[in-house]
């Protein structure tokens, strides 16, 4: 990791109380399995399982080669919505989670994740959130970091999700570019994550204002395009 993301969060301390935001320490394999067997873990109101996220995702994202620019713009506490240029595949949410984990030591909720039967429950346990604007508003009101792609659906156009932005007006909105590194542009060569300046509607904008949401949607799309060219 390079760029200005130099203030890496301190190593997590083992603590398995109810903490659905801050990355915590991990149990040993035996202790983790015993905890799962005994049912000694918390599940939050969004279906997230912090113990499982730390045990499964933290080691995975820690192995991703990611260069972060503008990491100091990601809040160390409190809510924010990160809108990224990439449609969600398998890698993109994990790459962003890795960038956030290294910079501020927090978990990241991914909006617009698929929700198939059976597997959907696991997706929610690992931090996935539904596609609805109400889901976005709820997760930010709860103080979490969340991310959404420009195209919330597999065949959607690359336009910022206005309904999600309308539901989250008043919360910090960060444009983010996610791209592969290296001349060949392959995931195996690593990733580059660039976080832009926070965007906000005009002061005094009412929550849910459709005109403000439309203007902010265009602003975030333009900001992402600029990040991709720098």
C-alpha positions as a LaTeX table, in Angstrom:
\begin{tabular}{lrrr}
\hline
Residue & $x$ (\AA) & $y$ (\AA) & $z$ (\AA) \\
\hline
Unk1 & 0.00 & 0.00 & 0.00 \\
Unk2 & 1.28 & 3.47 & $-0.80$ \\
Unk3 & 0.02 & 6.97 & $-1.52$ \\
Unk4 & $-1.09$ & 9.03 & 1.45 \\
Unk5 & $-2.63$ & 6.10 & 3.34 \\
Unk6 & 0.31 & 5.91 & 5.75 \\
Unk7 & $-1.51$ & 6.15 & 9.07 \\
Unk8 & $-2.38$ & 2.48 & 9.22 \\
Unk9 & $-4.70$ & 1.53 & 12.04 \\
Unk10 & $-3.08$ & $-0.30$ & 14.98 \\
Unk11 & $-3.39$ & $-4.09$ & 15.13 \\
Unk12 & $-6.86$ & $-5.15$ & 16.28 \\
Unk13 & $-7.25$ & $-6.24$ & 19.88 \\
Unk14 & $-9.19$ & $-9.44$ & 20.62 \\
Unk15 & $-12.62$ & $-8.40$ & 21.86 \\
Unk16 & $-15.74$ & $-10.25$ & 20.89 \\
Unk17 & $-18.37$ & $-8.04$ & 22.43 \\
Unk18 & $-21.08$ & $-6.59$ & 20.20 \\
Unk19 & $-19.12$ & $-4.39$ & 17.79 \\
Unk20 & $-20.54$ & $-4.37$ & 14.28 \\
Unk21 & $-18.24$ & $-1.62$ & 12.96 \\
Unk22 & $-14.65$ & $-1.81$ & 14.21 \\
Unk23 & $-12.42$ & $-4.65$ & 13.05 \\
Unk24 & $-11.51$ & $-6.82$ & 16.04 \\
Unk25 & $-8.89$ & $-9.44$ & 16.80 \\
Unk26 & $-9.31$ & $-13.02$ & 15.62 \\
Unk27 & $-9.65$ & $-16.19$ & 17.64 \\
Unk28 & $-7.46$ & $-19.16$ & 16.94 \\
Unk29 & $-9.07$ & $-21.72$ & 14.65 \\
Unk30 & $-9.97$ & $-23.98$ & 17.58 \\
Unk31 & $-11.34$ & $-21.11$ & 19.68 \\
Unk32 & $-13.33$ & $-19.75$ & 16.72 \\
Unk33 & $-14.91$ & $-23.13$ & 15.98 \\
Unk34 & $-15.73$ & $-23.62$ & 19.66 \\
Unk35 & $-17.35$ & $-20.18$ & 19.75 \\
Unk36 & $-19.44$ & $-21.01$ & 16.67 \\
Unk37 & $-20.47$ & $-24.36$ & 18.14 \\
Unk38 & $-21.48$ & $-22.76$ & 21.44 \\
Unk39 & $-23.35$ & $-19.94$ & 19.70 \\
Unk40 & $-21.26$ & $-17.26$ & 21.45 \\
Unk41 & $-21.33$ & $-14.63$ & 18.72 \\
Unk42 & $-23.48$ & $-11.64$ & 17.85 \\
Unk43 & $-25.57$ & $-11.03$ & 14.72 \\
Unk44 & $-26.59$ & $-7.43$ & 14.12 \\
Unk45 & $-29.90$ & $-6.08$ & 12.83 \\
Unk46 & $-28.68$ & $-6.26$ & 9.22 \\
Unk47 & $-27.77$ & $-9.93$ & 9.48 \\
Unk48 & $-24.06$ & $-9.16$ & 9.81 \\
Unk49 & $-21.93$ & $-11.56$ & 11.82 \\
Unk50 & $-18.88$ & $-9.57$ & 13.05 \\
Unk51 & $-17.07$ & $-12.63$ & 14.44 \\
Unk52 & $-17.42$ & $-14.48$ & 11.13 \\
Unk53 & $-16.40$ & $-11.38$ & 9.14 \\
Unk54 & $-13.22$ & $-10.94$ & 11.15 \\
Unk55 & $-12.34$ & $-14.61$ & 11.06 \\
Unk56 & $-13.06$ & $-15.22$ & 7.37 \\
Unk57 & $-12.68$ & $-11.87$ & 5.59 \\
Unk58 & $-9.87$ & $-10.16$ & 7.52 \\
Unk59 & $-7.19$ & $-12.69$ & 6.51 \\
Unk60 & $-8.46$ & $-12.74$ & 2.91 \\
Unk61 & $-8.42$ & $-8.98$ & 2.39 \\
Unk62 & $-5.08$ & $-8.75$ & 4.16 \\
Unk63 & $-3.49$ & $-10.72$ & 1.34 \\
Unk64 & $-4.75$ & $-8.44$ & $-1.43$ \\
Unk65 & $-2.20$ & $-6.15$ & $-3.05$ \\
Unk66 & $-3.91$ & $-2.76$ & $-3.01$ \\
Unk67 & $-2.50$ & 0.74 & $-3.36$ \\
Unk68 & $-4.69$ & 3.35 & $-1.69$ \\
Unk69 & $-4.78$ & 7.04 & $-2.57$ \\
Unk70 & $-6.83$ & 9.51 & $-0.55$ \\
Unk71 & $-7.23$ & 7.06 & 2.30 \\
Unk72 & $-7.24$ & 9.91 & 4.81 \\
Unk73 & $-10.66$ & 10.90 & 3.44 \\
Unk74 & $-12.26$ & 7.71 & 4.77 \\
Unk75 & $-13.73$ & 8.56 & 8.20 \\
Unk76 & $-12.26$ & 6.69 & 11.15 \\
Unk77 & $-15.70$ & 6.71 & 12.78 \\
Unk78 & $-19.26$ & 7.49 & 11.82 \\
Unk79 & $-21.21$ & 6.85 & 8.62 \\
Unk80 & $-20.24$ & 7.45 & 5.01 \\
Unk81 & $-21.26$ & 6.12 & 1.61 \\
Unk82 & $-18.51$ & 5.16 & $-0.85$ \\
Unk83 & $-19.70$ & 4.93 & $-4.46$ \\
Unk84 & $-17.34$ & 3.01 & $-6.70$ \\
Unk85 & $-17.04$ & 2.76 & $-10.46$ \\
Unk86 & $-16.98$ & $-1.04$ & $-10.66$ \\
Unk87 & $-20.01$ & $-3.30$ & $-10.85$ \\
Unk88 & $-19.91$ & $-5.87$ & $-8.09$ \\
Unk89 & $-18.13$ & $-9.06$ & $-9.07$ \\
Unk90 & $-16.39$ & $-11.35$ & $-6.60$ \\
Unk91 & $-13.26$ & $-9.25$ & $-6.16$ \\
Unk92 & $-14.42$ & $-5.63$ & $-6.01$ \\
Unk93 & $-16.18$ & $-5.58$ & $-2.61$ \\
Unk94 & $-13.27$ & $-7.53$ & $-1.11$ \\
Unk95 & $-10.74$ & $-5.10$ & $-2.57$ \\
Unk96 & $-12.61$ & $-2.10$ & $-1.13$ \\
Unk97 & $-13.01$ & $-3.87$ & 2.21 \\
Unk98 & $-9.26$ & $-4.47$ & 2.22 \\
Unk99 & $-8.51$ & $-0.81$ & 1.52 \\
Unk100 & $-10.85$ & 0.36 & 4.30 \\
Unk101 & $-9.54$ & $-2.27$ & 6.72 \\
Unk102 & $-5.94$ & $-1.16$ & 6.25 \\
Unk103 & $-6.60$ & 2.58 & 6.38 \\
Unk104 & $-9.08$ & 2.89 & 9.28 \\
Unk105 & $-9.50$ & $-0.64$ & 10.68 \\
Unk106 & $-13.24$ & $-0.71$ & 10.03 \\
Unk107 & $-15.61$ & $-3.12$ & 8.33 \\
Unk108 & $-17.39$ & $-2.13$ & 5.14 \\
Unk109 & $-21.00$ & $-2.93$ & 4.23 \\
Unk110 & $-21.58$ & $-3.60$ & 0.51 \\
Unk111 & $-24.93$ & $-2.46$ & $-0.88$ \\
Unk112 & $-26.50$ & $-4.12$ & $-3.89$ \\
Unk113 & $-25.06$ & $-7.58$ & $-3.30$ \\
Unk114 & $-26.94$ & $-10.56$ & $-4.81$ \\
Unk115 & $-29.33$ & $-12.30$ & $-2.45$ \\
Unk116 & $-29.94$ & $-15.85$ & $-3.75$ \\
Unk117 & $-31.66$ & $-18.42$ & $-1.53$ \\
Unk118 & $-29.42$ & $-19.97$ & 1.14 \\
Unk119 & $-26.26$ & $-18.25$ & $-0.12$ \\
Unk120 & $-27.88$ & $-14.87$ & 0.48 \\
Unk121 & $-27.84$ & $-15.49$ & 4.24 \\
Unk122 & $-24.08$ & $-16.00$ & 4.12 \\
Unk123 & $-23.67$ & $-12.85$ & 2.01 \\
Unk124 & $-25.49$ & $-10.85$ & 4.69 \\
Unk125 & $-23.39$ & $-12.45$ & 7.43 \\
Unk126 & $-20.25$ & $-11.32$ & 5.62 \\
Unk127 & $-21.46$ & $-7.72$ & 5.33 \\
Unk128 & $-23.67$ & $-7.66$ & 2.24 \\
Unk129 & $-26.73$ & $-5.41$ & 2.28 \\
Unk130 & $-29.81$ & $-5.41$ & 0.05 \\
Unk131 & $-30.37$ & $-3.21$ & $-3.00$ \\
Unk132 & $-33.08$ & $-1.01$ & $-1.56$ \\
Unk133 & $-32.65$ & 2.68 & $-0.81$ \\
Unk134 & $-34.18$ & 2.01 & 2.60 \\
Unk135 & $-31.37$ & $-0.46$ & 3.34 \\
Unk136 & $-28.80$ & 2.22 & 2.48 \\
Unk137 & $-30.42$ & 4.81 & 4.72 \\
Unk138 & $-30.73$ & 2.38 & 7.62 \\
Unk139 & $-27.12$ & 1.20 & 7.52 \\
Unk140 & $-25.79$ & 4.78 & 7.46 \\
Unk141 & $-28.11$ & 5.90 & 10.25 \\
Unk142 & $-26.62$ & 3.05 & 12.28 \\
Unk143 & $-23.18$ & 4.64 & 11.82 \\
Unk144 & $-21.61$ & 2.20 & 9.35 \\
Unk145 & $-19.38$ & 2.64 & 6.34 \\
Unk146 & $-21.15$ & 1.40 & 3.24 \\
Unk147 & $-20.27$ & 1.12 & $-0.43$ \\
Unk148 & $-22.37$ & 0.89 & $-3.57$ \\
Unk149 & $-21.43$ & 0.57 & $-7.24$ \\
Unk150 & $-22.44$ & 3.08 & $-9.90$ \\
Unk151 & $-24.51$ & 0.30 & $-11.48$ \\
Unk152 & $-26.53$ & $-1.34$ & $-8.71$ \\
Unk153 & $-27.69$ & $-4.08$ & $-11.09$ \\
Unk154 & $-25.70$ & $-6.42$ & $-13.30$ \\
Unk155 & $-26.99$ & $-4.86$ & $-16.54$ \\
Unk156 & $-27.48$ & $-1.34$ & $-15.27$ \\
Unk157 & $-25.90$ & 1.71 & $-16.83$ \\
Unk158 & $-22.94$ & 3.39 & $-15.18$ \\
Unk159 & $-25.09$ & 5.97 & $-13.42$ \\
Unk160 & $-25.04$ & 6.71 & $-9.73$ \\
Unk161 & $-28.03$ & 5.15 & $-7.92$ \\
Unk162 & $-30.20$ & 8.23 & $-7.36$ \\
Unk163 & $-32.62$ & 6.48 & $-5.03$ \\
Unk164 & $-29.75$ & 5.43 & $-2.75$ \\
Unk165 & $-28.24$ & 8.91 & $-2.81$ \\
Unk166 & $-31.64$ & 10.47 & $-2.09$ \\
Unk167 & $-32.06$ & 8.18 & 0.91 \\
Unk168 & $-28.64$ & 9.08 & 2.28 \\
Unk169 & $-28.59$ & 12.87 & 1.73 \\
Unk170 & $-26.83$ & 14.52 & 4.64 \\
Unk171 & $-24.29$ & 11.73 & 5.09 \\
Unk172 & $-20.74$ & 11.99 & 3.69 \\
Unk173 & $-20.58$ & 10.76 & 0.08 \\
Unk174 & $-17.19$ & 9.70 & $-1.26$ \\
Unk175 & $-16.47$ & 8.92 & $-4.94$ \\
Unk176 & $-14.09$ & 5.98 & $-5.31$ \\
Unk177 & $-12.28$ & 4.49 & $-8.28$ \\
Unk178 & $-11.29$ & 0.84 & $-8.19$ \\
Unk179 & $-9.01$ & $-0.42$ & $-10.93$ \\
Unk180 & $-6.48$ & $-3.13$ & $-11.52$ \\
Unk181 & $-2.82$ & $-2.22$ & $-11.40$ \\
Unk182 & $-0.06$ & $-2.92$ & $-13.87$ \\
Unk183 & 0.16 & $-2.62$ & $-17.64$ \\
Unk184 & $-1.86$ & $-5.75$ & $-18.25$ \\
Unk185 & $-4.68$ & $-4.65$ & $-15.99$ \\
Unk186 & $-5.17$ & $-8.03$ & $-14.37$ \\
Unk187 & $-6.34$ & $-8.60$ & $-10.78$ \\
Unk188 & $-3.28$ & $-10.77$ & $-10.11$ \\
Unk189 & $-1.10$ & $-7.66$ & $-10.48$ \\
Unk190 & $-2.96$ & $-5.91$ & $-7.69$ \\
Unk191 & $-5.42$ & $-3.05$ & $-7.40$ \\
Unk192 & $-5.46$ & 0.71 & $-7.04$ \\
Unk193 & $-8.18$ & 2.37 & $-4.95$ \\
Unk194 & $-8.50$ & 6.15 & $-5.11$ \\
Unk195 & $-10.83$ & 8.04 & $-2.78$ \\
Unk196 & $-12.03$ & 11.47 & $-3.89$ \\
Unk197 & $-13.09$ & 14.54 & $-1.98$ \\
Unk198 & $-16.37$ & 14.21 & $-0.05$ \\
Unk199 & $-19.44$ & 15.49 & $-1.89$ \\
Unk200 & $-22.49$ & 17.04 & $-0.27$ \\
Unk201 & $-25.75$ & 18.67 & $-1.36$ \\
Unk202 & $-26.30$ & 22.40 & $-0.78$ \\
Unk203 & $-26.75$ & 23.37 & 2.84 \\
Unk204 & $-30.36$ & 23.17 & 3.94 \\
Unk205 & $-31.30$ & 20.45 & 1.42 \\
Unk206 & $-34.25$ & 18.42 & 2.68 \\
Unk207 & $-33.78$ & 14.66 & 3.11 \\
Unk208 & $-34.92$ & 12.78 & 0.02 \\
Unk209 & $-34.87$ & 15.87 & $-2.25$ \\
Unk210 & $-34.99$ & 14.35 & $-5.78$ \\
Unk211 & $-33.40$ & 17.35 & $-7.51$ \\
Unk212 & $-30.48$ & 17.45 & $-5.07$ \\
Unk213 & $-30.07$ & 13.68 & $-5.46$ \\
Unk214 & $-29.96$ & 14.00 & $-9.26$ \\
Unk215 & $-27.34$ & 16.76 & $-9.10$ \\
Unk216 & $-25.27$ & 14.82 & $-6.59$ \\
Unk217 & $-25.53$ & 11.68 & $-8.74$ \\
Unk218 & $-24.05$ & 13.56 & $-11.70$ \\
Unk219 & $-21.35$ & 15.05 & $-9.48$ \\
Unk220 & $-20.27$ & 11.67 & $-8.14$ \\
Unk221 & $-20.20$ & 10.13 & $-11.61$ \\
Unk222 & $-18.03$ & 12.99 & $-12.89$ \\
Unk223 & $-15.73$ & 12.74 & $-9.86$ \\
Unk224 & $-15.22$ & 9.02 & $-10.44$ \\
Unk225 & $-14.40$ & 9.60 & $-14.10$ \\
Unk226 & $-11.79$ & 12.15 & $-13.04$ \\
Unk227 & $-10.27$ & 9.72 & $-10.51$ \\
Unk228 & $-9.97$ & 7.09 & $-13.23$ \\
Unk229 & $-7.92$ & 9.42 & $-15.41$ \\
Unk230 & $-5.45$ & 10.57 & $-12.75$ \\
\hline
\end{tabular}
